Amino acid sequence: MTKPDYAKGYWNPFVAGIALGLVLLLTFYIMGTGLGASGAVARTAAVVTHAIDPQLVEKNQYFKEFYKPGGDHPLVDWMVFEVIGVFIGGIVAVLTARRFNISVGKGASFPVILRLILAFGGGIIGGIGTRFAMGCTSGQALSGGATMALGSWVFMMMVFATAFVAAYFVRKEWQ
């Protein structure tokens, strides 16, 4: 049986899953907490906003926590370095697999600009929801699932069920 084109150059999913589990285990052991990314995005947003309007950030109930007197700079946080490492790891992965190309993934009948607008809009909505939920899906699924948190398992089952149902309605866009 030959590998489909989309699978060429990817890790074996079992090896990747074991590697991710070991990284998660090491993160719990070394940092005392699980994996996640939304904290790094919130810190970056605080720094960018602070550069534009420091008073706005320092008066904001949420963002002012990043600028406590005598505290470290908001970007001096392990999650920021985690996200930088994920980005660098992604670059190394595509380069070593010789899969690097700049393109927009979309269906044949879907315009690029609409794909970009919907992706950007979805990212904004997802980012806002992530902050309301006080964490991202990677933190919920990986860290919560690893600690056997019932809410994390229910959440992920609902994510997969929703994606399965939604896929029916958008399947023609990706053919």
C-alpha positions, 0 to 999 in steps of 0.5 A, spaced: 500 500 500 502 506 498 502 512 502 497 518 500 500 524 497 498 528 504 502 523 508 509 524 505 514 527 509 510 526 516 512 523 522 509 516 524 502 518 528 504 513 533 511 516 534 509 523 534 504 521 539 509 518 544 513 524 543 508 529 545 506 525 551 513 525 553 514 532 552 508 533 556 510 529 562 517 532 562 513 539 562 509 537 568 515 534 571 520 540 570 515 546 570 509 543 574 504 545 569 502 542 563 502 545 556 498 551 553 499 557 548 494 562 550 498 565 555 503 567 551 498 570 546 495 574 552 502 576 554 504 578 547 498 582 546 499 586 553 506 588 551 504 590 544 498 594 547 503 597 552 507 600 547 501 603 544 498 606 550 501 604 557 495 607 561 490 603 558 494 596 559 496 599 567 488 600 568 486 594 565 484 589 570 486 583 566 493 586 563 495 590 569 497 583 572 503 582 567 505 589 569 506 588 577 511 593 580 518 589 581 515 584 576 519 581 570 517 583 563 511 580 561 515 576 555 519 573 560 515 567 561 516 559 560 510 559 555 512 565 551 519 560 550 514 554 549 511 558 543 517 560 540 520 553 541 513 550 537 514 555 531 522 554 531 520 546 531 515 547 526 520 550 521 525 545 522 520 540 521 518 542 514 525 544 512 528 537 514 522 534 511 522 538 504 515 540 505 516 548 505 512 552 501 508 558 501 501 557 500 493 557 502 490 551 504 483 551 501 478 547 496 478 548 489 472 552 488 474 557 494 477 564 493 483 565 497 481 572 500 475 569 503 479 563 506 484 568 509 478 572 511 474 566 515 481 564 518 483 571 521 476 572 523 475 565 526 482 566 529 480 572 533 473 569 535 477 563 538 482 567 541 477 571 545 473 564 547 480 562 549 481 568 554 474 567 556 475 560 558 482 561 561 486 556 556 486 553 550 484 547 547 491 544 547 491 546 554 484 543 555 486 536 551 493 535 553 494 537 560 487 536 562 486 530 559 493 527 562 490 529 569 484 525 567 480 531 568 472 529 566 471 536 564 477 536 559 475 529 556 467 531 555 470 538 552 474 534 547 469 529 545 464 535 544 470 538 539 470 531 535 463 531 535 462 538 533 467 537 527 464 531 525 458 534 524 460 540 521 465 537 516 458 534 513 456 541 511 463 544 508 466 538 505 464 540 498 469 546 499 475 542 500 474 537 494 
